[in-house]
Amino acid sequence: MERPVVVGVDGSDGSLAALDWAVEEAARLRLSLRVVHASLWERYEGSMPSFTGQRPEEELAEQRIITSSEQRARRLSPELRVDAVTLPDEAVATLVKESRGAAVLVTGSSGRGAVKGFLLGSVSLAVAGRADCPVVVVRGEERNIKGVGDRVVVGVGEADEAAAAVRFALREAEARGCELQAVRTWRAPQPSADPLIVLDSTAVAYEEQATAVLDEVLEEAMAEHPTVSVTRTVLEGPPHRMLLDPAADADLLVLGATRRQGRFGLQLGRVNHTALHRAACPVAVVPHQ
């Protein structure tokens, strides 16, 4: 069964940006779009009778959110198959459940309760840390969100955990008809002897090792997407900082996230957190089991 692109909406400016991005994503991948609004009003009030025969204002407001979102999606892409639903639960639980049947889950960077441009909304952060499918948090500068850079960037971690993120990034680059920049960072240990010796030997060895990991991870995945132009970039420094510069001119930054079995709570590392709060472009978090 074909899995849809799922987008969470709440009526905020952030969710409208996410909706627009999700419409384009579904059209690019030739998938259907599922628009989801989580409403606790439905959960707590849906079964209560109305003594006046009129619908409560809260219910009408929730209905306007999902109706206007569906209309916006159909207006942006008339040929797109769109399904829009309001589900009776809180937002994180709803979207995490939706992720089990989604190809991609899209959220805005902030909801109605967040300070615009300051902190990542708690819903987006929680969903990115728990979802079963790739999660795209639509954030950053307008030009990056609109995709004018013609470049996808993927941060490549350890070889045994980077495959899922690399495959997702290659698929995105292919669908967009743009290049992929694969980035891996390295750091040499603090020199305990002559720093020149470290520079001449140890540092070179670490850089070569980083290049080898890039080659290993990309080799098999690139065979599945032979039309994508891939550039390899090896940078010295901490990954949570070094990835922000390539992302500044990118349409999408793709990162992996390892889901540890039996571990509860958010499963996001420092690199994920930094990118989700500071990247100038949308960020995709791709889980690796």
C-alpha positions in Angstrom: 0.0 0.0 0.0 1.3 3.4 -0.9 2.3 5.5 2.1 1.3 9.2 2.0 3.1 12.4 2.9 1.5 13.4 6.3 1.5 17.0 7.5 0.4 18.3 10.9 -1.5 21.6 10.9 -2.7 23.8 13.8 -3.6 27.1 12.0 -0.3 28.8 12.9 2.0 30.4 10.3 4.5 27.6 10.9 2.0 25.0 10.0 1.0 26.8 6.9 4.6 26.8 5.7 4.7 23.1 6.5 1.5 22.5 4.6 2.9 24.3 1.5 6.2 22.3 1.7 4.3 19.0 2.1 2.1 19.7 -0.9 5.2 20.2 -3.1 6.9 17.1 -1.5 3.9 14.9 -2.3 3.7 16.2 -5.8 7.4 15.6 -6.3 7.3 12.1 -5.0 3.9 11.4 -6.7 2.3 10.4 -3.4 -1.0 11.4 -1.8 -1.2 14.0 1.0 -2.8 13.4 4.4 -3.5 16.6 6.4 -3.9 16.0 10.1 -5.1 18.3 12.8 -5.1 17.0 16.4 -7.9 18.3 18.6 -8.4 17.5 22.3 -11.8 19.3 22.0 -13.1 16.4 19.9 -11.8 14.0 22.5 -13.4 15.6 25.5 -16.4 17.3 24.1 -17.3 15.2 21.1 -19.7 12.9 22.9 -21.5 15.6 24.9 -24.9 16.6 23.8 -25.6 20.2 22.8 -28.5 21.7 24.7 -28.8 24.7 22.4 -28.5 22.8 19.2 -25.6 25.0 18.2 -22.0 23.9 17.7 -19.6 25.3 20.2 -17.2 28.1 19.0 -14.2 25.9 19.8 -15.5 23.1 17.6 -16.1 25.5 14.8 -12.6 27.0 15.1 -11.1 23.5 14.9 -13.2 22.7 11.8 -12.1 25.9 10.1 -8.4 24.9 10.6 -8.8 21.6 8.8 -11.2 22.8 6.1 -9.0 25.8 5.2 -5.9 23.6 5.2 -7.5 21.1 2.8 -8.7 23.9 0.5 -5.2 25.5 0.5 -3.6 22.1 -0.4 -6.1 21.5 -3.3 -5.6 25.1 -4.6 -1.8 24.7 -4.6 -1.9 21.4 -6.4 -5.3 20.6 -8.0 -4.2 17.1 -9.2 -3.0 16.0 -5.8 -4.9 13.4 -3.8 -5.7 15.0 -0.5 -7.2 13.5 2.7 -7.8 15.8 5.6 -8.8 14.7 9.1 -9.2 16.0 12.6 -8.2 13.4 15.3 -9.2 13.5 18.9 -5.9 13.4 20.8 -3.0 15.7 21.6 -0.6 16.6 18.8 2.5 14.6 19.6 0.7 11.3 20.2 -1.4 11.9 17.0 1.6 12.6 14.8 3.8 9.8 16.2 0.9 7.4 15.5 0.5 8.8 12.0 4.2 8.3 11.4 3.8 4.5 11.4 2.0 4.6 8.1 3.6 7.7 6.5 6.4 8.0 3.8 7.3 11.4 5.3 5.9 13.4 8.2 6.1 17.2 7.9 5.7 19.7 10.7 6.3 23.4 11.1 9.1 24.8 13.2 6.7 26.4 15.7 3.1 26.2 16.6 0.6 28.6 18.1 2.3 28.5 21.5 5.9 29.1 20.4 7.8 32.3 20.0 8.3 32.8 16.3 11.9 32.6 15.2 13.3 31.8 18.7 12.7 28.3 19.8 11.7 25.1 18.0 8.1 24.2 19.0 7.9 21.4 21.5 5.6 19.3 19.3 8.1 19.4 16.3 11.0 18.4 18.6 9.1 15.6 20.3 7.9 14.2 17.0 11.3 14.4 15.4 12.7 12.4 18.3 10.0 9.7 18.3 8.6 9.2 14.9 9.0 5.9 12.9 9.4 7.6 9.5 11.5 10.5 8.3 10.4 13.8 9.8 10.9 17.1 8.0 10.7 20.2 10.2 10.1 23.2 7.9 12.2 26.0 9.2 14.8 28.6 8.1 15.0 31.3 5.6 12.2 31.8 3.0 14.6 31.2 0.0 15.7 27.9 1.5 12.1 26.8 2.2 11.2 27.6 -1.4 14.1 25.5 -2.6 16.1 27.9 -4.8 19.5 26.5 -3.8 19.2 23.4 -5.9 21.1 21.4 -3.4 20.4 18.8 -0.7 23.0 18.3 2.1 23.3 15.1 4.1 25.4 14.8 7.3 27.0 11.3 7.2 27.6 9.7 10.6 29.0 6.3 11.3 28.8 3.9 8.4 26.5 1.4 10.1 24.0 4.1 11.0 24.1 6.5 8.0 22.6 4.4 5.3 19.0 5.4 5.9 19.7 9.1 5.9 21.8 8.8 2.7 19.2 6.9 0.9 16.5 9.5 1.9 18.8 12.3 0.8 19.5 10.7 -2.6 15.8 10.2 -3.2 15.1 13.8 -2.4 17.9 15.1 -4.6 16.7 12.9 -7.5 13.1 14.1 -7.1 14.2 17.7 -7.1 16.7 17.2 -10.0 19.5 18.8 -7.9 22.9 17.8 -6.5 23.6 16.1 -3.2 26.4 17.3 -1.0 27.5 14.5 1.5 29.4 15.9 4.5 31.4 14.1 7.1 33.4 15.8 9.8 36.5 14.6 11.7 38.4 15.7 14.8 41.9 14.8 15.8 42.7 14.3 19.5 44.4 17.0 21.4 48.2 16.7 20.7 50.2 15.4 23.6 53.5 15.8 21.9 54.9 17.9 19.1 51.8 19.5 17.4 53.6 19.4 14.0 53.9 15.6 14.2 50.2 15.4 14.9 49.4 17.7 12.0 51.6 15.7 9.6 50.4 12.2 10.6 47.4 11.9 12.9 45.3 14.6 11.4 45.9 13.3 7.9 44.9 9.8 9.0 41.7 11.1 10.5 40.8 13.0 7.4 41.5 9.9 5.2 39.3 7.8 7.5 36.5 10.3 7.2 36.8 10.1 3.4 36.8 6.4 3.5 33.5 6.3 5.5 31.9 8.7 3.0 32.9 6.4 0.1 31.7 3.3 1.9 28.3 4.7 2.7 27.7 6.4 -0.7 28.8 3.5 -2.9 25.8 1.2 -2.6 23.2 4.0 -2.3 24.5 5.9 -5.3 24.0 2.8 -7.5 20.2 3.1 -6.9 20.2 6.8 -8.0 22.8 7.0 -10.8 21.5 10.3 -12.2 22.2 12.3 -9.0 25.4 14.3 -8.9 27.1 13.8 -5.5 29.9 15.9 -4.1 31.9 14.7 -1.0 33.0 17.2 1.6 35.2 16.4 4.6 35.4 19.1 7.3 37.5 19.3 10.5 35.5 20.3 13.5 32.4 19.3 15.6 29.6 18.2 13.4 26.9 20.1 15.2 28.6 23.3 14.1 30.3 22.4 10.8 27.0 21.3 9.2 25.4 24.7 9.6 27.5 26.3 7.0 26.7 23.9 4.1 23.1 24.1 5.1 23.0 27.9 4.8 22.6 27.6 1.0 20.7 24.3 0.9 17.1 23.4 0.3 17.2 20.6 2.8 19.5 19.2 5.5 19.2 15.5 6.1 20.4 13.9 9.3 20.2 10.4 10.7 18.9 9.5 14.2 19.3 6.2 15.9 16.3 4.8 17.7 17.4 2.7 20.6 15.1 -0.2 21.4 13.7 -0.1 24.9 14.7 3.5 25.4 12.0 6.1 26.1 12.0 9.8 25.6 13.6 11.9 22.8 16.2 10.1 20.8 18.0 12.9 19.3 21.7 13.8 19.6 23.5 17.1 19.7 23.8 17.4 16.0 20.0 16.9 15.5 19.2 19.4 18.3 21.5 22.1 16.9 20.2 21.7 13.3 16.6 21.7 14.4 17.1 25.0 16.3 19.6 26.8 14.1 19.7 25.5 10.5 18.8 28.0 7.8 16.9 25.4 5.8 14.3 22.7 6.5 15.7 19.7 8.4 14.9 16.1 7.8 15.5 13.6 10.6 15.7 10.1 9.3 15.4 7.3 11.9 17.7 4.3 11.9 16.6 1.3 13.9 
